[in-house]
Amino acid sequence: MRRAGIATLALALIFAPNAVHAAEIKVLASGALKLVLPELSRDFQQSSGITVVTEYGPAGAIAERVRKGEPADVAIVSKPQLERLEDGGKIVKGSGVSIAGIAIGVAVRKGAPKPDISTVDAFRRTLLAARAIGYRDPTTGSTSGTYMARLLERLGIAATLRPKTWLDRSDGEHPEKVFEPLAEGEIDLQIGQITEIAMAPGIDLAGPLPPEIQDTTVLAAGLVVVSQAPADAKAFVRFLTSEATAKLLSANGFQPVAAR
């Protein structure tokens, strides 16, 4: 009887995974959030017991992974991208919430003089005078890279800058490595999202783009339709709109936005 009791207990543990495994959700997130999402995930786990496993990449690439049906529970991309995914039946209708805004800035090597980018004309002159510049390759799905390519065309200097422009195609899982060529002195200036500049070693923020040409990306989170843990995923999305989350985001250079 004792052996039978032990066997019964063993089978119960095997077929009751919640009793031996903590709940876990998978999040696919824009690399711009890597500065704060690990801390937020730890706080969420401590309060809920739910483990968050996150994979990062350019927002466009993350949106494409969701569109193709990759298993995940929560997606965090730009608000327009999330809305398109919702329209396409990949994100649960009505589950999307805005989290934070991210502005674009100019970075220089740590300790280097900060150029004048205070006006559109000054920004234009600074780019033309630089030995070499860089930004994310638009083909990676980067929102900042896509915007920069269009901005240089608008300013009429894309063709002039092309021979001295370095397009970053590095692994989107490690946004902190995007600025390595700048830190190593291979280029003079690099343009990207301010939150990614803040997490990169060996560089300084020269400042944000002038207001007239600034582009703020609003990041939004939503429940992936194929989620196997929708209740846990919903709890995490709700946590991302909490007051504590907003304070941490603000302290790390993110801009506040309305939740909807």
Backbone bond lengths (Angstrom), bond angles and torsions (degrees), N, CA, C in turn:
res aa  C-N    CA-C-N  psi(-1)  N-CA   C-N-CA  omega(-1)  CA-C   N-CA-C  phi
1 M - - - 1.468 - - 1.514 111.94 -
2 R 1.346 114.05 -36.39 1.462 116.29 -179.32 1.524 110.94 -65.48
3 R 1.397 114.70 -42.06 1.466 118.30 179.31 1.524 111.02 -62.98
4 A 1.320 115.26 -39.26 1.467 119.15 179.01 1.518 110.63 -63.42
5 G 1.338 116.06 -38.86 1.460 119.36 178.91 1.502 112.35 -65.44
6 I 1.332 116.61 -40.35 1.469 120.54 178.28 1.519 110.82 -64.83
7 A 1.351 115.39 -42.02 1.462 119.24 179.45 1.516 111.13 -62.84
8 T 1.316 116.14 -41.04 1.466 119.99 179.05 1.522 111.34 -62.42
9 L 1.341 115.91 -41.89 1.464 120.43 178.50 1.514 110.95 -63.73
10 A 1.326 117.66 -41.20 1.464 121.22 -179.93 1.517 111.01 -62.71
11 L 1.332 116.56 -43.69 1.469 119.74 178.82 1.520 110.79 -64.69
12 A 1.315 116.29 -37.13 1.470 119.54 179.41 1.518 110.94 -62.86
13 L 1.340 116.51 -39.50 1.465 120.05 179.42 1.519 111.23 -68.99
14 I 1.334 116.38 -37.54 1.474 119.73 -179.68 1.514 110.95 -64.99
15 F 1.332 116.77 -42.41 1.452 120.28 -173.98 1.529 113.48 -95.93
16 A 1.315 116.65 10.72 1.474 120.66 174.43 1.505 107.89 -126.49
17 P 1.369 117.57 72.66 1.464 121.03 -174.13 1.515 114.11 -58.77
18 N 1.317 117.12 -29.27 1.463 118.66 -179.12 1.520 111.78 -66.64
19 A 1.322 115.55 -19.21 1.452 118.44 -179.33 1.514 112.32 -80.20
20 V 1.343 116.49 -21.80 1.461 119.02 -176.36 1.529 112.58 -120.60
21 H 1.337 117.45 -9.89 1.449 120.60 -179.48 1.525 109.85 -124.71
22 A 1.293 117.43 133.99 1.465 120.07 173.71 1.520 109.01 -69.36
23 A 1.325 117.66 148.61 1.462 121.74 176.97 1.522 109.20 -61.15
24 E 1.333 115.51 148.92 1.463 120.30 -177.40 1.517 109.52 -143.54
25 I 1.328 116.34 139.48 1.456 120.97 174.18 1.520 109.62 -126.79
26 K 1.321 115.06 150.96 1.453 121.36 178.58 1.525 108.89 -106.03
27 V 1.333 115.64 129.01 1.463 122.01 179.79 1.522 109.25 -117.12
28 L 1.314 116.11 130.69 1.464 122.26 172.12 1.520 106.63 -104.57
29 A 1.343 117.38 118.61 1.462 119.89 -169.65 1.520 112.81 -133.47
30 S 1.312 114.52 147.44 1.459 120.93 170.43 1.521 109.99 -56.86
31 G 1.337 116.58 137.21 1.457 120.79 -179.23 1.519 113.53 -61.14
32 A 1.323 117.49 -18.53 1.463 120.70 179.25 1.522 112.14 -62.51
33 L 1.339 116.83 -19.51 1.464 120.31 -178.67 1.516 113.30 -92.39
34 K 1.325 117.47 -1.45 1.460 119.63 -175.53 1.526 112.22 -64.55
35 L 1.308 117.12 -19.72 1.459 121.32 178.30 1.523 111.76 -63.77
36 V 1.335 117.39 -33.74 1.467 120.50 -172.84 1.525 114.43 -125.11
37 L 1.315 118.07 -20.94 1.462 119.62 -173.24 1.530 113.55 -62.90
38 P 1.346 120.12 -36.36 1.465 117.95 176.11 1.527 113.05 -58.16
39 E 1.334 116.61 -42.83 1.469 119.48 179.06 1.516 111.17 -67.25
40 L 1.340 116.41 -41.80 1.457 119.63 178.54 1.524 110.89 -62.32
41 S 1.329 116.16 -39.43 1.460 120.15 -179.39 1.525 111.17 -65.27
42 R 1.339 116.15 -39.64 1.471 119.26 177.71 1.527 111.00 -64.37
43 D 1.330 116.33 -42.26 1.462 119.62 178.72 1.529 110.59 -62.42
44 F 1.321 115.77 -41.68 1.461 120.07 179.65 1.526 110.80 -64.40
45 Q 1.322 116.32 -42.48 1.459 119.89 179.83 1.531 111.46 -62.71
46 Q 1.324 116.32 -41.19 1.467 120.01 -179.88 1.524 112.09 -63.40
47 S 1.338 115.61 -35.23 1.463 118.97 -176.87 1.525 113.00 -87.76
48 S 1.345 117.70 -20.94 1.461 120.02 -173.79 1.520 114.89 -120.31
49 G 1.338 116.69 -20.60 1.450 120.08 -174.25 1.515 113.44 80.60
50 I 1.328 117.27 5.03 1.468 122.15 -178.29 1.528 109.34 -98.80
51 T 1.305 117.02 124.71 1.460 122.10 179.42 1.525 109.74 -84.45
52 V 1.325 115.77 136.74 1.460 121.57 178.43 1.526 109.14 -109.34
53 V 1.321 116.74 119.31 1.463 122.80 175.67 1.527 107.04 -105.86
54 T 1.322 116.51 119.15 1.458 120.78 -172.18 1.525 112.08 -116.19
55 E 1.328 115.40 137.45 1.458 122.22 170.71 1.522 107.49 -119.32
56 Y 1.344 115.89 134.63 1.457 121.59 -175.04 1.530 111.52 -108.43
57 G 1.321 114.98 161.85 1.452 121.47 174.73 1.509 109.50 179.37
58 P 1.343 118.21 172.69 1.468 119.96 172.92 1.529 109.40 -57.00
59 A 1.322 115.96 144.09 1.466 119.68 -174.49 1.527 112.32 -55.74
60 G 1.324 116.70 -40.10 1.458 119.74 179.99 1.518 112.10 -64.41
61 A 1.331 116.12 -39.54 1.462 120.53 179.13 1.525 110.94 -68.43
62 I 1.332 117.08 -38.57 1.459 120.77 176.90 1.528 109.96 -63.36
63 A 1.314 117.03 -44.61 1.467 120.80 179.04 1.529 110.80 -59.72
64 E 1.313 116.48 -38.67 1.464 120.43 -179.94 1.531 110.73 -67.23
65 R 1.317 117.42 -38.10 1.463 120.71 177.66 1.526 111.07 -62.76
66 V 1.324 115.74 -40.36 1.465 119.86 177.81 1.526 110.02 -67.49
67 R 1.318 115.91 -41.95 1.468 120.29 -179.70 1.524 111.39 -59.90
68 K 1.336 116.25 -34.74 1.467 120.91 -179.53 1.525 113.01 -80.94
69 G 1.334 116.40 -2.60 1.453 119.37 174.46 1.510 116.03 90.98
70 E 1.353 117.96 19.50 1.454 119.48 178.67 1.531 110.35 -60.18
71 P 1.329 117.99 134.35 1.462 120.09 179.02 1.529 111.73 -59.97
72 A 1.295 116.19 127.40 1.465 122.75 178.49 1.518 107.77 -166.95
73 D 1.310 115.35 168.14 1.462 120.22 -179.20 1.531 112.76 -111.09
74 V 1.332 116.47 -37.35 1.465 121.70 -179.31 1.522 108.69 -134.70
75 A 1.312 116.11 139.90 1.465 121.81 174.63 1.521 108.89 -119.70
76 I 1.342 115.87 137.08 1.465 120.99 177.06 1.523 107.62 -126.85
77 V 1.321 115.30 109.84 1.466 122.93 -178.34 1.525 107.62 -139.94
78 S 1.324 117.35 -169.59 1.459 118.37 176.93 1.527 109.28 -69.56
79 K 1.313 115.98 156.19 1.462 120.05 -177.43 1.524 112.39 -59.46
80 P 1.345 119.52 -45.67 1.470 118.83 177.48 1.531 112.39 -60.96
81 Q 1.335 117.01 -38.61 1.463 120.03 178.85 1.530 110.55 -64.40
82 L 1.333 116.65 -41.79 1.458 119.85 179.79 1.527 110.66 -64.62
83 E 1.321 116.12 -39.47 1.463 119.76 179.55 1.521 111.23 -65.00
84 R 1.332 117.07 -37.67 1.468 119.66 177.41 1.529 110.78 -67.42
85 L 1.322 116.60 -38.35 1.461 120.04 177.01 1.527 110.96 -65.09
86 E 1.310 116.33 -37.45 1.464 120.55 177.28 1.521 110.39 -65.11
87 D 1.335 116.09 -43.96 1.463 120.35 177.94 1.528 111.48 -62.59
88 G 1.340 115.41 -31.03 1.462 120.20 -179.31 1.518 113.58 -86.59
89 G 1.334 117.55 4.92 1.448 121.06 177.00 1.511 115.32 79.10
90 K 1.333 117.64 18.31 1.464 121.04 -179.36 1.523 112.93 -100.18
91 I 1.330 116.59 -20.02 1.464 122.95 176.77 1.526 108.01 -118.51
92 V 1.317 116.55 138.12 1.460 121.62 -178.86 1.528 110.44 -59.24
93 K 1.311 116.60 128.44 1.454 121.93 -179.45 1.524 111.38 -55.56
94 G 1.331 115.30 130.96 1.455 120.68 176.52 1.516 115.56 78.81
95 S 1.339 117.54 2.24 1.479 119.16 -177.00 1.521 113.00 -89.94
96 G 1.325 118.13 -12.61 1.461 120.98 -174.69 1.517 113.70 -72.02
97 V 1.316 115.72 138.26 1.464 121.41 175.15 1.525 108.78 -135.55
98 S 1.317 116.87 142.61 1.464 121.62 175.27 1.524 109.10 -78.87
99 I 1.326 115.73 140.54 1.465 120.26 -175.98 1.520 111.99 -109.20
100 A 1.330 116.53 -53.52 1.463 119.98 -174.54 1.515 110.08 -164.32
101 G 1.319 115.37 160.25 1.457 121.56 175.55 1.525 110.57 -105.35
102 I 1.334 115.46 147.65 1.462 120.70 -179.93 1.521 109.00 -130.17
103 A 1.328 115.97 124.28 1.461 121.21 178.71 1.526 110.32 -92.51
104 I 1.324 115.21 166.23 1.464 121.91 179.47 1.523 109.33 -101.86
105 G 1.325 115.71 140.39 1.453 120.64 -179.91 1.516 112.25 -135.86
106 V 1.329 114.85 176.55 1.464 122.59 178.84 1.524 107.89 -113.70
107 A 1.322 115.56 133.75 1.466 120.86 -179.53 1.519 110.64 -114.58
108 V 1.326 115.53 150.11 1.470 122.74 174.50 1.528 107.89 -129.38
109 R 1.321 115.73 165.33 1.450 119.98 176.66 1.524 109.56 -62.31
110 K 1.318 117.25 144.32 1.464 121.56 -176.48 1.521 110.50 -56.27
111 G 1.332 115.73 127.34 1.455 121.54 179.43 1.510 114.98 88.48
112 A 1.340 117.49 -10.60 1.467 120.72 -179.97 1.526 109.99 -73.82
113 P 1.338 117.79 153.32 1.469 120.12 176.16 1.526 110.64 -59.07
114 K 1.307 115.85 140.99 1.464 119.81 179.72 1.526 109.81 -88.57
115 P 1.323 117.35 123.36 1.471 120.40 -175.96 1.526 111.52 -73.81
116 D 1.305 115.38 164.93 1.461 121.51 177.42 1.527 108.93 -79.96
117 I 1.318 116.72 113.80 1.464 121.51 175.31 1.533 109.55 -129.22
118 S 1.331 115.21 26.92 1.460 121.04 -171.95 1.520 113.57 -72.34
119 T 1.329 117.02 -24.46 1.460 121.23 178.51 1.525 108.82 -130.42
120 V 1.313 116.26 168.39 1.467 120.11 179.03 1.522 110.38 -62.37
121 D 1.339 116.88 -43.04 1.469 120.15 179.28 1.525 111.23 -64.25
122 A 1.333 116.15 -41.52 1.464 119.85 179.12 1.526 110.75 -64.73
123 F 1.306 117.53 -41.66 1.464 122.37 177.79 1.530 110.12 -60.95
124 R 1.305 115.63 -44.10 1.463 120.70 180.00 1.526 111.10 -62.23
125 R 1.352 116.38 -46.03 1.465 120.71 179.36 1.527 111.41 -62.83
126 T 1.328 115.94 -39.69 1.467 120.52 -179.59 1.529 110.90 -62.91
127 L 1.315 117.18 -42.68 1.462 120.76 178.55 1.535 110.89 -63.92
128 L 1.313 116.32 -43.25 1.458 119.78 -178.27 1.530 111.92 -67.59
129 A 1.333 116.86 -30.50 1.467 120.54 -178.31 1.521 113.03 -83.13
130 A 1.326 117.59 -17.06 1.461 121.17 -176.38 1.531 111.48 -68.57
131 R 1.327 115.36 146.82 1.474 120.58 176.20 1.520 110.67 -66.83
132 A 1.321 116.71 -41.60 1.461 122.38 179.03 1.521 108.85 -157.94
133 I 1.328 116.41 145.03 1.464 121.63 179.84 1.528 109.13 -127.98
134 G 1.330 115.69 167.52 1.454 119.12 178.80 1.513 112.70 -149.18
135 Y 1.316 115.50 156.86 1.458 123.25 169.77 1.525 107.57 -162.59
136 R 1.330 116.92 172.14 1.453 121.19 -176.99 1.524 111.16 -68.06
137 D 1.317 116.52 139.22 1.458 121.71 176.96 1.529 108.92 -65.68
138 P 1.328 118.02 124.21 1.471 119.91 179.54 1.525 113.52 -57.17
139 T 1.331 117.27 -26.89 1.470 119.74 -178.51 1.522 112.64 -68.39
140 T 1.343 117.98 -13.51 1.470 120.62 177.60 1.521 111.71 -78.63
141 G 1.353 116.84 -10.07 1.457 120.59 -175.61 1.509 113.46 91.58
142 S 1.325 117.19 8.10 1.455 121.88 -179.58 1.523 111.00 -69.27
143 T 1.337 116.57 129.91 1.461 119.81 178.17 1.524 111.28 -69.17
144 S 1.340 116.73 -38.95 1.470 119.03 179.98 1.528 110.54 -69.26
145 G 1.332 117.47 -38.32 1.456 120.60 178.93 1.510 112.07 -65.55
146 T 1.327 116.43 -41.98 1.462 120.94 178.18 1.518 110.53 -62.67
147 Y 1.331 115.84 -42.88 1.460 119.58 179.79 1.520 111.16 -65.51
148 M 1.338 117.59 -43.18 1.457 120.32 -177.82 1.525 111.74 -62.89
149 A 1.316 117.08 -41.54 1.463 119.48 178.96 1.529 110.63 -59.43
150 R 1.306 116.29 -41.62 1.473 120.34 179.10 1.528 110.98 -70.79
151 L 1.339 117.04 -37.97 1.456 120.56 -179.28 1.526 111.33 -63.87
152 L 1.316 117.87 -43.66 1.463 120.42 179.73 1.522 111.38 -63.52
153 E 1.315 116.42 -33.85 1.468 119.30 174.60 1.519 110.29 -66.25
154 R 1.330 116.89 -43.16 1.469 121.24 178.67 1.517 111.40 -61.13
155 L 1.330 116.53 -38.33 1.463 120.68 -179.16 1.524 112.33 -78.24
156 G 1.305 116.52 -7.71 1.463 120.99 177.24 1.516 114.69 76.28
157 I 1.350 117.91 22.12 1.466 119.56 -175.71 1.532 112.56 -123.89
158 A 1.333 116.70 7.86 1.465 119.86 -177.04 1.522 111.69 -59.47
159 A 1.334 117.28 -46.69 1.467 120.57 -177.30 1.522 111.26 -66.20
160 T 1.326 116.78 -38.60 1.465 120.83 -179.54 1.528 110.91 -66.53
161 L 1.322 116.64 -38.50 1.460 121.02 -176.19 1.528 113.47 -82.30
162 R 1.319 116.47 -19.34 1.471 119.11 -172.55 1.527 114.18 -52.24
163 P 1.347 119.69 -44.07 1.471 119.05 -178.05 1.540 114.07 -64.61
164 K 1.312 116.95 -20.13 1.465 118.95 -178.76 1.536 112.33 -117.34
165 T 1.326 115.47 22.91 1.460 120.28 179.56 1.523 110.44 -104.24
166 W 1.331 115.37 128.51 1.462 122.06 177.40 1.518 108.10 -104.35
167 L 1.333 117.12 122.13 1.455 122.28 -179.68 1.529 109.91 -100.17
168 D 1.313 115.76 120.30 1.459 120.35 -177.78 1.524 110.84 -77.11
169 R 1.312 115.89 126.68 1.470 121.88 176.76 1.531 110.33 -123.02
170 S 1.302 117.35 26.28 1.460 121.19 -175.66 1.523 111.49 -69.24
171 D 1.316 115.32 167.12 1.448 123.42 -179.08 1.518 110.78 -57.33
172 G 1.316 116.40 120.38 1.455 120.70 -178.33 1.509 113.77 -66.80
173 E 1.333 117.44 -13.69 1.462 121.30 178.44 1.528 111.06 -70.74
174 H 1.350 116.47 -17.81 1.463 120.71 -176.96 1.533 110.43 -128.19
175 P 1.345 117.82 72.24 1.459 120.79 -177.78 1.517 113.90 -61.48
176 E 1.343 116.63 -22.29 1.462 119.37 179.63 1.526 111.82 -68.43
177 K 1.335 117.61 -14.26 1.466 121.45 179.80 1.523 112.78 -92.56
178 V 1.318 116.49 -6.00 1.465 121.13 -177.04 1.521 111.83 -57.38
179 F 1.339 116.55 -33.00 1.466 120.51 -172.51 1.527 113.29 -98.37
180 E 1.316 118.48 15.31 1.458 121.11 -179.40 1.535 113.02 -58.91
181 P 1.334 119.82 -42.93 1.481 119.25 178.70 1.525 112.75 -60.00
182 L 1.320 116.35 -34.00 1.458 120.34 177.25 1.522 110.24 -69.82
183 A 1.317 117.12 -46.14 1.467 121.46 179.72 1.522 111.67 -61.53
184 E 1.333 116.43 -31.38 1.470 121.15 -178.87 1.528 113.23 -89.31
185 G 1.355 116.80 1.42 1.449 120.61 175.28 1.511 115.91 82.95
186 E 1.333 117.80 11.89 1.461 120.51 -179.87 1.521 111.77 -73.95
187 I 1.337 116.41 -27.98 1.462 121.57 176.60 1.519 108.75 -132.65
188 D 1.335 116.66 164.69 1.465 121.30 -176.13 1.523 113.45 -93.55
189 L 1.316 116.07 -36.52 1.458 121.88 -175.89 1.520 109.22 -136.70
190 Q 1.318 115.93 147.66 1.458 119.24 173.17 1.520 108.67 -140.73
191 I 1.313 115.15 137.42 1.456 121.37 -175.93 1.521 108.78 -110.47
192 G 1.320 115.90 133.83 1.463 119.67 -179.09 1.513 110.59 -170.97
193 Q 1.305 115.73 -176.13 1.452 120.44 -179.80 1.530 110.27 -69.98
194 I 1.313 115.04 136.20 1.469 120.74 -173.61 1.523 111.65 -59.28
195 T 1.315 118.36 -35.37 1.458 120.18 -179.72 1.527 111.57 -68.00
196 E 1.325 117.74 -31.24 1.464 120.33 176.33 1.527 110.50 -74.93
197 I 1.325 116.80 -34.83 1.467 120.67 175.43 1.530 109.29 -61.70
198 A 1.342 116.03 -40.53 1.469 120.83 -177.13 1.529 112.70 -63.56
199 M 1.331 117.91 -29.46 1.470 119.42 -176.72 1.523 113.07 -93.50
200 A 1.334 117.31 -7.32 1.461 120.33 -175.76 1.525 111.71 -87.38
201 P 1.322 118.28 133.16 1.471 121.02 179.41 1.522 112.01 -78.11
202 G 1.330 115.58 151.40 1.462 121.13 171.98 1.506 116.22 79.62
203 I 1.329 117.35 12.30 1.463 119.68 179.92 1.525 110.08 -136.59
204 D 1.341 115.55 163.25 1.459 122.09 176.41 1.521 109.50 -125.48
205 L 1.305 115.64 151.04 1.459 121.15 173.60 1.520 108.73 -81.56
206 A 1.342 116.69 118.80 1.462 120.17 176.31 1.517 110.51 -76.78
207 G 1.327 116.22 -28.99 1.452 120.62 178.96 1.519 111.00 149.52
208 P 1.333 116.80 169.22 1.463 120.48 177.76 1.529 110.88 -78.18
209 L 1.312 116.64 162.89 1.460 119.99 173.16 1.527 109.26 -61.18
210 P 1.323 118.40 152.32 1.463 120.56 175.99 1.533 110.34 -55.81
211 P 1.321 117.39 146.91 1.471 120.83 -176.28 1.524 114.30 -53.20
212 E 1.345 116.06 -36.04 1.473 119.45 -176.33 1.528 113.11 -64.76
213 I 1.332 116.91 -24.12 1.464 119.90 -178.65 1.534 112.03 -123.15
214 Q 1.332 115.49 14.27 1.463 118.92 179.25 1.529 109.83 -72.17
215 D 1.326 115.60 147.93 1.460 121.37 176.01 1.522 107.86 -132.46
216 T 1.316 116.17 117.12 1.457 121.14 -179.46 1.525 109.60 -103.02
217 T 1.313 115.69 120.85 1.461 121.23 177.61 1.522 109.34 -89.64
218 V 1.317 116.15 124.97 1.463 120.74 175.34 1.524 108.15 -93.43
219 L 1.324 115.96 120.13 1.458 120.99 177.23 1.522 109.50 -87.68
220 A 1.329 115.36 140.70 1.458 120.55 -179.33 1.521 109.81 -135.82
221 A 1.314 115.32 149.08 1.467 121.44 179.79 1.520 109.46 -116.93
222 G 1.331 115.63 146.60 1.459 120.40 177.87 1.512 111.03 -151.56
223 L 1.326 116.15 163.26 1.460 122.31 -179.69 1.522 110.08 -82.76
224 V 1.313 116.61 127.40 1.454 121.15 178.13 1.528 108.82 -75.26
225 V 1.313 116.80 134.69 1.459 121.86 -175.45 1.529 112.37 -58.26
226 V 1.335 116.92 -35.58 1.464 119.90 -176.72 1.531 113.25 -84.06
227 S 1.336 117.89 8.03 1.462 121.18 -178.98 1.521 111.82 -55.36
228 Q 1.331 114.83 136.85 1.463 121.24 175.36 1.523 111.54 -94.26
229 A 1.330 116.60 -2.51 1.469 120.83 179.77 1.526 109.47 -138.66
230 P 1.327 117.59 61.30 1.473 120.57 -173.26 1.528 114.39 -61.01
231 A 1.327 117.41 -34.44 1.464 119.11 -179.55 1.526 110.48 -67.90
232 D 1.317 117.06 -43.07 1.466 121.11 178.47 1.524 110.46 -67.15
233 A 1.319 116.45 -39.97 1.460 120.63 178.68 1.526 110.70 -63.52
234 K 1.322 116.40 -40.96 1.466 120.68 179.06 1.521 110.48 -64.05
235 A 1.324 116.51 -37.76 1.464 120.41 178.56 1.523 110.89 -64.20
236 F 1.334 117.14 -38.23 1.461 120.32 179.20 1.528 111.12 -68.55
237 V 1.319 116.89 -43.00 1.470 119.85 177.65 1.524 110.13 -60.97
238 R 1.313 116.81 -41.34 1.466 120.39 178.06 1.526 110.53 -62.35
239 F 1.334 116.51 -39.78 1.464 121.48 178.07 1.529 110.96 -61.47
240 L 1.326 117.35 -35.50 1.463 121.17 -179.15 1.528 112.97 -67.33
241 T 1.325 117.22 -14.82 1.469 120.53 177.85 1.526 112.11 -103.19
242 S 1.331 116.71 9.36 1.464 120.16 -177.33 1.525 111.34 -75.30
243 E 1.318 115.60 163.67 1.466 121.05 179.43 1.526 111.28 -64.17
244 A 1.338 116.62 -38.15 1.467 120.25 179.64 1.529 110.83 -63.67
245 T 1.334 116.40 -40.21 1.459 120.39 177.49 1.526 110.59 -64.14
246 A 1.323 116.56 -43.55 1.463 120.84 -179.46 1.526 111.41 -60.52
247 K 1.327 116.98 -38.75 1.462 120.74 179.56 1.521 111.45 -66.39
248 L 1.326 116.90 -41.76 1.461 120.23 179.42 1.517 110.99 -66.86
249 L 1.313 116.94 -41.51 1.461 120.64 178.70 1.526 110.61 -62.16
250 S 1.324 116.59 -45.25 1.460 121.12 -179.66 1.525 111.11 -62.46
251 A 1.320 117.27 -39.15 1.465 121.59 -179.22 1.526 112.11 -67.48
252 N 1.322 116.67 -17.98 1.461 120.90 -178.38 1.522 113.14 -110.14
253 G 1.329 117.24 20.98 1.452 121.12 171.43 1.509 116.43 92.26
254 F 1.337 117.70 2.93 1.459 119.88 176.79 1.535 109.37 -81.12
255 Q 1.303 115.72 152.96 1.455 120.60 -179.72 1.517 110.72 -99.05
256 P 1.339 117.29 139.58 1.479 119.18 -179.10 1.507 111.31 -69.44
257 V 1.332 115.42 147.77 1.463 121.84 176.17 1.513 108.32 -140.60
258 A 1.325 115.48 161.11 1.458 119.29 173.77 1.518 108.73 -69.96
259 A 1.323 116.77 145.02 1.463 120.73 -176.48 1.511 112.78 -62.62
260 R 1.307 118.51 -27.93 1.468 121.21 -179.21 1.514 109.70 -113.83
